[in-house]
């Protein structure tokens, strides 16, 4: 029986505390998804990705990110990377494809998907990764911050690492439609209304400066759009003449009101279905 009030409080707090998490089995998979409440790393048996050779029109970004990832996988210094720009042009596809390409040669490379909403828990995630005999790419897709959004402060734990420093075996790859991770009108509004405009948004804007690599993605032209589709047809064995492909693909993009790698894949998915070709495997 506990008589001391302080002992009773301590015992109650111990019962309320979440149980300590077992060390993740990083050998279980090459990819994981980070979840919270409770904290856990869920292994991904098969990553949804396309082959690196099928990503058309992003040669410079592909080569730069591939070289950076290979350095990292070999235990050499590597930069955090921000892939920014046009929607549907393969930013997240490139990250997943490069992980698959490099993992085939360096089996100790892991990728962990981290949702923007879970950034406040990133310190706990880093504690699980620090010192593990693997190399980890933290992947945060569609990253951006709005007004009064404090999640960006948690991101600094990955980019700067605080007093402990970022774990040597961790690098962050993030994608965003915004180069500075926040809307341009928000930047201008805060600069215009602040007592000290130069400092009002400096903390948020400078966050993107902490990425060593900025890789820009721009809208594709029609030739690149058609080349993407032809590449998919070749890879999956879909037979269609150049004349019919061109006519159908251009009509498809017109109905969508845009032209991008995503639209190319959506047209090809429809074409493969009509041709009786499956895309699994």
VOGU-3710 file (C-alpha; in Angstrom, 3 decimals, decimal comma):
1> xxxxxxxxxx> 0,000/0,000/0,000  1,342/3,465/-0,956  0,846/6,047/1,791  2,974/8,946/0,566  0,915/11,317/-1,668  3,916/11,917/-3,925  4,377/8,177/-4,373  0,699/7,833/-5,304  1,041/10,610/-7,873  4,173/9,010/-9,309
11> xxxxxxxxxx> 2,439/5,641/-9,547  -0,576/7,188/-11,259  1,624/8,975/-13,806  3,468/5,753/-14,517  0,172/3,994/-15,244  -0,909/6,845/-17,553  2,359/6,928/-19,482  2,240/5,180/-22,864  4,162/1,913/-22,982  7,644/2,133/-24,445
21> xxxxxxxxxx> 7,750/1,209/-28,106  9,652/-1,852/-29,194  12,505/-1,226/-31,604  11,161/-1,368/-35,169  12,127/-4,314/-37,330  13,772/-2,399/-40,152  14,666/-5,671/-41,867  10,951/-6,353/-42,454  10,647/-4,044/-45,472  12,403/-1,412/-47,562
31> xxxxxxxxxx> 9,628/1,132/-46,978  7,559/2,228/-43,997  4,797/4,692/-43,140  4,998/6,624/-39,869  1,800/6,710/-37,803  1,073/8,308/-34,452  -1,355/7,559/-31,603  0,268/5,181/-31,018  3,661/5,787/-32,586  4,545/3,033/-35,000
41> xxxxxxxxxx> 6,286/2,322/-38,284  4,077/0,254/-40,565  6,035/-1,754/-43,156  4,968/-1,410/-46,788  5,175/-4,718/-48,617  5,146/-3,188/-52,093  5,737/0,476/-52,919  3,479/2,014/-55,572  5,961/3,391/-58,088  6,953/3,452/-61,736
51> xxxxxxxxxx> 10,322/2,561/-63,179  12,824/5,416/-63,256  13,223/5,084/-67,028  9,552/5,970/-67,540  9,882/9,459/-66,036  10,260/11,756/-69,052  11,283/15,419/-69,109  12,906/15,532/-65,654  16,421/14,443/-66,646  18,358/17,084/-64,709
61> xxxxxxxxxx> 16,375/16,647/-61,501  16,560/12,865/-61,901  20,339/12,837/-62,291  20,908/15,256/-59,413  18,645/13,436/-56,959  19,957/10,033/-58,023  23,568/11,086/-57,400  22,644/12,580/-54,016  20,790/9,397/-53,003  23,622/7,120/-54,074
71> xxxxxxxxxx> 26,072/9,183/-52,019  23,793/8,932/-49,027  23,310/5,165/-49,440  27,085/4,703/-49,485  27,410/6,524/-46,161  28,734/9,737/-47,715  27,481/13,283/-47,055  24,214/14,150/-48,820  21,749/17,029/-48,883  18,112/17,323/-47,938
81> xxxxxxxxxx> 16,113/17,915/-51,131  13,042/20,015/-51,947  11,284/19,039/-55,169  9,000/21,926/-56,083  6,928/23,077/-59,027  4,092/22,114/-61,352  1,453/19,645/-60,224  1,491/16,187/-61,726  5,019/16,388/-63,128  6,422/13,431/-61,208
91> xxxxxxxxxx> 7,920/14,903/-58,034  6,750/12,156/-55,686  7,097/9,520/-58,422  10,757/10,490/-58,823  11,490/10,104/-55,103  9,925/6,633/-54,982  11,534/5,532/-58,255  14,990/6,644/-57,139  14,609/4,857/-53,825  13,769/1,670/-55,719
101> xxxxxxxxxx> 16,714/2,133/-58,079  19,265/2,772/-55,330  17,868/0,161/-52,942  18,498/-2,495/-55,592  22,231/-1,795/-55,155  22,284/-0,701/-51,498  19,895/-2,896/-49,522  20,337/-0,911/-46,321  18,467/2,083/-47,744  14,981/2,620/-46,317
111> xxxxxxxxxx> 12,272/5,160/-47,130  9,762/6,379/-44,537  6,695/8,378/-45,528  5,824/11,130/-43,059  2,572/13,087/-43,296  2,724/16,863/-42,868  0,135/16,620/-40,078  2,491/14,342/-38,130  5,493/16,688/-38,232  5,161/17,509/-34,500
121> xxxxxxxxxx> 6,072/13,867/-33,788  9,212/13,917/-35,913  11,497/14,160/-32,888  10,210/10,818/-31,611  10,683/9,303/-35,065  14,277/10,521/-35,253  14,978/8,914/-31,887  13,922/5,556/-33,348  16,164/6,017/-36,376  19,229/7,447/-34,702
131> xxxxxxxxxx> 21,956/4,840/-34,497  20,102/2,159/-36,463  22,334/0,287/-38,951  20,313/1,557/-41,930  20,085/4,723/-44,034  16,703/6,475/-44,026  15,024/8,797/-46,498  12,207/10,661/-44,764  9,675/11,447/-47,477  7,119/14,219/-46,915
141> xxxxxxxxxx> 4,803/14,665/-49,899  2,878/17,844/-50,786  4,500/19,955/-48,085  3,259/23,518/-47,563  2,362/25,865/-44,729  -0,427/28,353/-44,317  -0,976/31,363/-42,096  -0,660/30,568/-38,366  0,651/27,101/-39,220  3,365/26,176/-36,707
151> xxxxxxxxxx> 4,158/22,759/-38,168  7,163/24,253/-39,927  8,920/24,563/-36,577  8,884/20,781/-36,208  10,415/20,426/-39,657  13,514/22,221/-38,423  14,242/19,197/-36,222  14,901/17,253/-39,415  16,675/19,999/-41,320  18,798/21,398/-38,500
161> xxxxxxxxxx> 18,521/18,738/-35,818  18,606/21,084/-32,835  21,266/20,581/-30,196  21,711/16,895/-31,074  21,997/17,525/-34,776  20,207/15,630/-37,507  21,034/11,917/-37,348  23,815/11,105/-39,787  21,744/8,265/-41,229  18,686/10,407/-42,075
171> xxxxxxxxxx> 17,961/12,702/-45,014  14,703/14,491/-45,888  13,128/14,590/-49,343  10,028/16,792/-49,588  7,754/17,753/-52,469  5,767/20,960/-52,744  3,952/23,044/-55,328  5,544/26,101/-53,705  9,207/26,998/-53,825  9,083/28,718/-50,432
181> xxxxxxxxxx> 6,530/26,302/-48,911  3,989/29,084/-48,384  1,626/31,003/-50,717  3,100/34,042/-52,492  0,128/36,246/-51,530  0,670/35,312/-47,886  4,327/36,368/-48,130  3,376/39,708/-49,691  0,538/40,337/-47,212  2,741/39,735/-44,186
191> xxxxxxxxxx> 5,549/41,862/-45,605  3,135/44,689/-46,280  1,495/44,703/-42,845  4,436/43,904/-40,578  6,242/46,412/-38,369  9,499/44,918/-39,592  8,652/43,448/-43,020  12,035/41,821/-43,515  11,596/39,728/-40,364  7,875/38,977/-40,603
201> xxxxxxxxxx> 8,190/35,983/-42,888  11,928/35,376/-42,774  11,570/32,360/-40,484  9,145/30,570/-42,792  10,728/31,595/-46,087  14,191/30,668/-44,853  12,930/27,174/-44,123  13,261/26,306/-47,820  16,824/27,632/-47,726  17,691/24,808/-45,352
211> xxxxxxxxxx> 17,265/22,307/-48,167  20,605/21,813/-49,863  18,959/20,815/-53,149  16,166/22,722/-54,869  14,874/20,763/-57,845  12,344/22,566/-60,040  9,607/20,829/-62,047  7,934/22,698/-64,876  4,921/21,977/-67,114  5,710/19,632/-69,998
221> xxxxxxxxxx> 5,258/20,483/-73,662  3,195/18,401/-76,046  6,118/16,358/-77,361  7,130/15,364/-73,814  3,514/14,537/-72,983  3,234/12,209/-75,975  6,669/10,697/-75,257  5,527/9,820/-71,738  2,533/7,933/-73,090  4,559/6,158/-75,747
231> xxxxxxxxxx> 7,021/5,090/-73,053  4,194/3,574/-70,999  2,855/1,777/-74,095  6,253/0,253/-74,791  6,825/-0,777/-71,180  3,422/-2,436/-70,755  2,977/-3,823/-74,256  0,061/-1,670/-75,401  -0,141/-1,527/-79,210  -1,400/1,716/-80,752
241> xxxxxxxxxx> -0,325/3,664/-83,824  1,385/7,020/-83,447  -1,472/8,684/-85,325  -4,189/7,288/-83,050  -2,150/7,877/-79,897  -1,578/11,507/-80,829  -5,229/12,168/-81,650  -6,595/10,457/-78,537  -3,987/11,851/-76,142  -4,465/15,437/-77,325
251> xxxxxxxxxx> -8,238/15,091/-77,023  -7,783/13,666/-73,507  -5,652/16,599/-72,385  -8,171/19,033/-73,852  -10,962/17,529/-71,755  -8,778/17,839/-68,667  -7,692/21,392/-69,409  -4,088/20,572/-68,545  -1,061/18,631/-69,709  1,239/16,859/-67,254
261> xxxxxxxxxx> 2,784/13,529/-66,387  -0,258/12,724/-64,262  -2,640/13,415/-67,159  -0,430/11,248/-69,414  -0,705/8,354/-66,967  -4,456/8,796/-66,619  -4,893/8,632/-70,388  -2,637/5,590/-70,578  -4,612/3,864/-67,805  -7,774/4,335/-69,871
271> xxxxxxxxxx> -5,995/3,125/-73,010  -4,622/0,034/-71,267  -8,087/-0,814/-69,952  -9,610/-0,520/-73,410  -6,789/-2,669/-74,786  -7,293/-5,390/-72,149  -3,840/-4,888/-70,643  -3,358/-5,085/-66,875  -0,894/-2,781/-65,112  -0,265/-4,845/-61,979
281> x> 3,154/-6,308/-61,255
//
